[in-house]
Amino acid sequence: MKLKYYWNLLTGKTKALNPAKLTPRNIYAVIQSMFRRSIQGFSVQQHIYEQAIWRRTEVIKKSPQCWEEGHCIHCGCEMLGKTIEDRGCENEPRCYPDMMNKEEWKQFKLSNNIKIFE
């Protein structure tokens, strides 16, 4: 089923407003998200895991249609993978920023009063 969805995305047969293109950057993002999802809970760094969970809650709050459909309504990318890769949401208003390193994430949690991981 996912293979057919990705084929439709690449051939422009989705309802996405601005479908993702086949670029090296997008290919890298898909591979990165697949790798992180395959090891999630085992050896992925804690700050990346926390950000992925927080990003998903942000999508649910800011763009519930994307979450309910399972893919971004703007670019067509699958939501679970999109929220665990390094790039932030590309649409305005952005649901979440780029993936942060450990120190940036710690500061971001403090300055934005994020307490879901305590």
N, C-alpha and C positions, 0 to 999 in steps of 0.2 A: 504494500500500500504506500509506504513512504517513497519507494522508488518511483512509482507512478506520479506522486505529488511533485517530486523533484524534477522529473522529466517535464511535467506541465509547467513548472516554474521556469525552467530553462528555455522552453519553447514559447513562453509568453501566454500560456493558456490558463492563467489563474486570475482571480479577482483582485490581486494586489494592485494598489494604486501606482506604484513605481517598482516593478519587479526587479529583484536582484539580478545582476549580470554575472556571467562566468568570468571572473577576474582572478588573478593570483591571490589577491588579498582576501576575497571571499572563499576561495578554495582553502587557504590557510585557516581561516576562521572555522570552517566546517570541520576540518581535520582536528583542530585544537579542541573544539567543543566535543567531538566524538571521543577523543583521548581523555579529556577531563571527565566526561560522563562515565566512561568505562572504569576509571579508577576512583570515582567519587566515593568518599567514605573510607577509603583505604589509605591512600598516600597523598591525596591532593591537600595542598596547604590550607590551613584553617581559615586564613583571611580570604582566600578565593572561594572556599565553600560558603562562608558567611555572606560574601557579596552576592553570590549566585542566588542564595535564598532571599536576601533582601531585595535584589533586583526583581525576582518573581513577584514578591509582594507589591512592589512599586507598579509593575505592569498590571496586576489585578486591580489596584486602586486607580491608576491613571488611564489605562486603556483596557478595560475589561473585555471588550470585543476581541482584542488580540488573544487574550488568555483563553477565552471561551472557544474560539475557533482553532486554537493550537498553533497558530502562525501569525506573524505580523501582518496586519491589514495593509500596511504601506509597502513593505518590500517582499512579503511572502515567506520570509525565513521562519523556520520552526522555532517556537518560543523557548522550549527547554534548552536547545542548543544555543540559541541567540543570547540567552541570559548567562551562559557560563563562559562565553568567549571574551577576549580582551576588550573588544570595541564596545562603546556605549550605544545607547539607542540613537539612531541617526535621524529621527523625525522630530519635528518641533510641535509641541513642547516635548522635550526629551523625558522619557520615563526614568532613565538612570544614566549616570556618567560612565566614562571608561573605567575599566578594571584598575584598581589602585594597588600599590604595593602595601606591605604590612603596616608601615608607619603612617602612610597617607590614610589607610582605612581606619586605623586607630583614631587619628585626629578627626576624620570625617564622622565617625560614630559619636565622638564626644561633642563636636560642634553642632551636629544635627539631632542630638538626643535619641540615638538609635539604641534601644535596650532589648531587642528581641533575642539577643544571644547571651544574656546574663542570667 
